[in-house]
Every structure is written in C-alpha cells, then in structure tokens.
Amino acid sequence: MSQQRIVLGVCGGIAAYKAALLLRLFKEDGFHVDVVPTANALEFVGRPTWEALSGNPVTDSVFDAVETVNHVRLGQAADLVVVAPATADLLGRAAAGLANDLLTNTLLATRAPVLMAPAMHTEMWEHGATRANVATLRERGVAVLDPAVGRLTGVDTGPGRLPEPEDIYAAARALLGGSALDVERPLAGRTVVVTAGGTREPLDPVRFLGNRSSGKQGIAVAKALSAAGATVRFVAAHMDQPAPEGVELSVAGTAVELRAAVREAVRGADGLVMAAAVADFRPAAYNDSKIKKTGDDGAPTIELVRNPDILAEIVAERRAGAELPEVIVGFAAETGDEAASVEEYGRAKLARKGCDVLVVNEVGEQKGFGRDENAATLLFREDAPGGPRAPEHVAGSKDDVARKVADVMGEAFNR
C-alpha cells in the first residue's frame, strides 16, 4: 500500500504552534505531509520548523516549483487536506472560492476530503459572516470542526480555541477512512455522560481509601466522543490531570457524590460511559479528628460498608422502563487468579451489571492505571439488539481504546 499524503495548511494565528504537534502525530503514523503555511503563519512559526518536522520543502508561494505546477499538484496528489488553525480570513476566502495564495489554490484543486479546525476570538467565531462561511463550507462537504471552549489569547475565554491536536488527528484519521462528515461524526446530536478518575472515601480529615486511577482513560474517551460529534457531560472524580476542553464538567469526590452527579447528568442523555474507578466499599464511620496511634503496637479496626453500584442501578432502572441512556458502557479493572482469568471475571461482571458493553482492563503494578498505553477486551450483552457479538480486543494507547469505544457507541446508536 502506497504512503498516504496529507497537506497540512497552517494559517496565521497564535495557535499555529499547535499545528507542529499535529504534524508530529501525522509523521509518527507514517504519513507523507506537505505543509502549506500562509505568509502570516510564517510570522508565528518559521519555515525551518515546518521543513525539519515534515522532512519536505515548504513554501507559501505559487511561484516556487513552477515546473511541477505545484499550486495544482499538491491538491491533486493529496489524500486529505487539513487546515489547522483555520482563521476567519481563511474560512471566508475558502467559502468564496478565492485562490490568492498556495493554500487556497490547493483547496480549490483538491478532490480529497478537507478538514478545517477553526481558531479565533469568540466574537469572530460568532460573527454572522463567519457562521455563514462555515455553513457554506459544510454544505459543500468540508468537515469544519467546532472550536473548543477555553482560554484564548490574553485574558479572553470562550468558544474559539483550537481543538487539541489529538482531537484533530482523530477526525483526520476518520476522514481518511473514506467517511463523509456525517459518517465521520456519527455521534453528532448525541449527548453522552462520561465518568473518569477514582473516588476517595474519607476515613478522617487527612486519610482516605482510594485507588490508583489517573483519569487518563476517561479523558481519552471524552475526547474521542467529542471528536465523533457528541456533546459530553464529564463527571470527574479525583484525576491526575485537568478535564478535557469543551465538556460540561461536574466534580464528585466519593462514590455517593458520584452517584448523585451521574443521576443528574443522565437526564436526557443518549449514552453513558462509566470509566471512573468507583470504590466498592467505604468506611462505616467517619472520624471528625485524625485517628491517632496509641501507645501500644495496635492498629485500629476499620469497618467497611458497600457503596452503591451506580452502573447496575441505572441499568436496572432502564430495564424497568425509566427513560435512561439508550447505550450504556461500563469499565471493569480486573486481575486474574487461580480461580479465573481476567476475561472470565469480566463476563461474570457483565452478567451482574447488565450494561450493553463492558470494557475489561487487566490492571496491576505496571498495567492500566496511570499509564499512557492500555489493552482491553470489549464484551457485549448477549440479548442486546442485533444479537450476540464476539468479544473485541484492542491494544495500544488509551486514545486507541477510546476511539474503539466511540466507534462501538456509534454503531449501537445507528443499528
């Protein structure tokens, strides 16, 4: 199979530096990348950077490499054209069909899928002219991502932030699969609740029972669902890193608090992904003051009680007729032992909880928690619509696992 070619257009904005990170993702995945910056983009990130990272010559002029008819050749040879960041000016020129630099010539010449990731100040994104230009481009089949919500240049905050490179990359990979925009964003119009991180059950003012969950897998799932077009309601327990941009965020500390937050979030939601590591037990009593060591060598006995099983409760209520999410995905962190394998324990848990899909992770000292890579087995409920489905295995980065979860949810909604 020949090497696929991507044209990466870069416009003049402060977010241009993030395009270098996107370029690295493309190169690490084996793509040939031709970078086509605008003249203004080169004021933010210089030509030597683009050439060093891409391994190819870089120009913004239609008068370079004239002998190859470069202003047409780039677009004709591309398997995908990505513009990130796409400024309001570029969106306007592209919508009008102008061709006054190499990038807009390439956009007119290509018949490959085109993905644009806008970045600009909120007022510019919300201006009627920009909205009309975006609508025009989308009507022509151009995939225009919605910008993220967050900190902009200076003190401004709001919609207009460039989506994270990983999210643009995920959308680009989907388009390279031959999908049109509506297929590439199969969760458009859907609302999905995602839980992430680990709950902490307090013993006293300074101690708690917890787990090693970092929240990375839940964050990756939220990003993958957002890239697929979903509105994400993100319920965060304790995490080692910030929640992703562009989600509706709520925070919970204990399992009981998480239960209340999830019950609020699932109102009107289409899907639920329970990726949080919820403590099975909590101390039966909380000490208002720090538990002290006694003069002897003894240690206190801590009585535990069961926490509510949030996932099983919601599934049971849906089965009884309550209006709850159509697609429910659970996560299970498991270890095997002499009695059963990880997958066997996972199957037993799926039978108990009754969710539509259970993502089973094998965890341990050097597996799962806190790491960037993951391996999982997706188990499917036998009586789910469409009939039994064989287990599916996925291994790689946590983003790879997250994209698989998003794909499965898209299939479930569209069956």
Secondary structure, 3 states (H helix, E strand, C coil): CCCCEEEEEECCCCCHHHHHHHHHHHHHCCCEEEEEECCCHHHHCCHHHHHHHHCCCCCCCCCCCHHHCHHHHHHHHCCEEEEEEECHHHHHHHHHCCCCCHHHHHHHHCCCCEEEEECCCHHHHHCHHHHHHHHHHHHCCCEECCCEEEECCCCCEEEEECCCHHHHHHHHHHHHCCCCHHHHCCCCCCEEEEEECECCEEEECCEEECCCCCCHHHHHHHHHHHHCCCEEEEEECECCCCCCCCCEEEECCCHHHHHHHHHHHCCCCCEEEECCECCCEEECCCCCCCCCCCCCCCCCCCCEEECCCHHHHHHHHHHCCCCCCCEEEEEEEECCCCCCCHHHHHHHHHHHHCCCEEEEEECECCECCCCCEEEEEEEECCCCCCCCCCCEEEEEEHHHHHHHHHHHHHHHHCC
